Amino acid sequence: MKNKLNVLFLLLFISLMTSAQTNRALFVGIDNYPETSGWPKIHGANDAELIIPLLKANGYSSKNIIQLLNGQATKANILNAFQKLQTQSVKGDCIYIHFSCHGQQMADDDGDELDELDEALIPYDADRRYKKGLYEGANHLRDDELERLLNKIRTKIGATGNIIVVLDACHSGTGTREGDDEEFIRGTSYIFKPDNYIKPALKKDASKNRLIPNPQMASITVFSACKEDEKNYEHYDNRPQKHYGSLSHALYTTLKNNQTTYTSKQLANILENKMKTMFNEKRWKQTPFFESTNPDNTLKFWK
């Protein structure tokens, strides 16, 4: 009888441990890329000052938040962080992933893009220009690769889990500082590809929609700072006199000290209106982009 009770207790303990929801997060922020990389200065690491306290105020403990800032944010470290999230996560977990860095379009390598271009996030050790034999894009984080990483986590945390991804980077535009206000832009108009690039044959199922609902996988919502043909301008906050990512700042000011529960669609509309106000003052064209497998799903991330 004692052995049976011990077994039952162990099974109950395991069940409780595997069913308990945990909030986990990954934040990647880069200010200064290596001078030889060709990337201009931005203020991605500043966004941690907004997002990390916001996460901690809403159920994320420090031990479950991975931060990769500047030189820590290499491609290898980012991949290791995703692997850690996948390994540690269990069914029902909520995962928040945030990138504040440069973004770039690059030549599609497998024929799955209707516009023949992949979008990529730029880790600390990724160069801006293609250099045959020296740097050919291995450290770029393509959208195809990001999709695979996210799908592994979606499968691990299952249908009761939830993932939200914030991309405060641009996929197009210019990476130079413009105008008298010294505004900063997170991206470049230069398309990363070799001079002799030959486009691959277009797949029959080529599509821009990467977020596919699956009843066995977690729902996922992605907030991007701008459309792929737009620039992502940084926002200058006068009170601390600092630049922040426009999407990061809008998210922070919307959710700080706010007990409201939003659906993905509701939060996307609020962020879009807030960013329109932000950029209309400067007469900039920037439209945040929103995708979700379940736009009417209530976000579980905020108290």
PEDAVEN-V746415 format. One record per backbone hydrogen bond with DSSP energy under -1.0 kcal/mol. NH is the residue of the N-H (numbers start at 1). CO is the residue of the C=O. E is the energy in kcal/mol with one decimal. If there is no record, write none. Layout:
nh=<NH/NH>
co=<CO/CO>
e=<E/E>
This chain:
nh=<5/6/7/8/9/10/11/12/13/14/15/16/17/18/19/20/24/25/26/27/28/29/30/37/42/44/47/48/49/50/51/52/54/55/56/57/58/60/64/65/66/68/70/72/73/74/78/79/80/81/82/83/84/85/86/87/88/89/92/93/94/95/96/97/98/99/100/104/106/107/108/116/118/120/121/122/124/126/128/131/134/135/140/141/143/146/147/148/149/150/151/152/153/154/155/156/157/158/161/162/163/164/165/166/167/168/169/170/182/183/186/187/192/197/203/206/207/212/217/218/219/221/222/223/224/225/230/234/235/237/241/242/244/249/250/251/252/253/254/255/256/258/264/265/267/268/269/270/271/272/273/274/275/276/277/278/279/280/284/289/291/293/297/299>
co=<1/2/3/4/5/6/7/8/9/10/11/12/13/14/15/16/94/64/96/66/98/68/100/34/31/30/44/45/46/47/47/48/50/51/52/53/55/55/61/62/25/27/29/69/70/72/74/75/76/77/78/79/80/81/82/83/84/85/157/90/22/162/24/164/26/166/28/120/118/192/116/113/106/104/141/102/73/123/37/135/131/131/137/121/119/142/143/144/145/146/147/148/149/150/151/152/153/154/158/93/219/95/221/97/223/99/167/186/179/178/232/185/105/194/111/203/112/210/214/154/161/163/291/165/289/167/227/184/244/242/237/237/235/245/246/247/248/249/250/251/252/255/297/295/263/264/265/266/267/268/269/270/271/272/273/274/275/276/279/224/222/220/294/262>
e=<-2.5/-2.3/-2.2/-2.6/-2.7/-2.3/-2.6/-2.4/-2.5/-2.6/-2.4/-2.4/-2.4/-2.3/-1.4/-1.3/-2.7/-2.5/-2.3/-3.1/-2.8/-2.2/-2.2/-2.0/-2.1/-1.6/-1.0/-1.4/-1.8/-1.2/-2.8/-1.7/-1.2/-2.5/-2.5/-1.9/-1.5/-1.7/-1.7/-1.7/-2.8/-2.8/-2.6/-2.4/-2.3/-1.5/-2.2/-2.4/-2.3/-2.0/-2.1/-2.2/-2.2/-2.4/-2.5/-2.6/-2.6/-1.8/-2.8/-2.0/-1.8/-2.8/-2.5/-2.5/-2.7/-2.7/-3.0/-2.4/-2.7/-2.2/-1.9/-1.3/-3.2/-2.5/-2.3/-2.1/-2.9/-1.4/-2.8/-3.2/-2.3/-2.7/-1.3/-2.5/-2.0/-2.4/-2.4/-1.7/-2.3/-2.5/-2.4/-1.7/-1.4/-2.8/-2.2/-1.8/-2.5/-1.1/-1.7/-1.8/-2.0/-2.5/-2.9/-2.8/-3.0/-3.0/-1.2/-2.3/-1.2/-1.2/-2.2/-1.3/-2.3/-1.4/-3.3/-1.5/-1.5/-1.1/-2.1/-1.4/-1.1/-2.1/-3.0/-3.1/-3.3/-2.1/-2.0/-2.7/-3.1/-2.9/-1.1/-1.5/-2.8/-2.8/-2.0/-2.6/-2.4/-2.5/-1.4/-2.1/-2.4/-1.7/-1.5/-2.6/-2.4/-2.2/-2.2/-2.1/-2.6/-2.4/-2.3/-2.3/-2.4/-2.2/-2.0/-1.8/-2.2/-2.5/-2.3/-1.9/-2.2/-2.1/-2.2/-2.6>
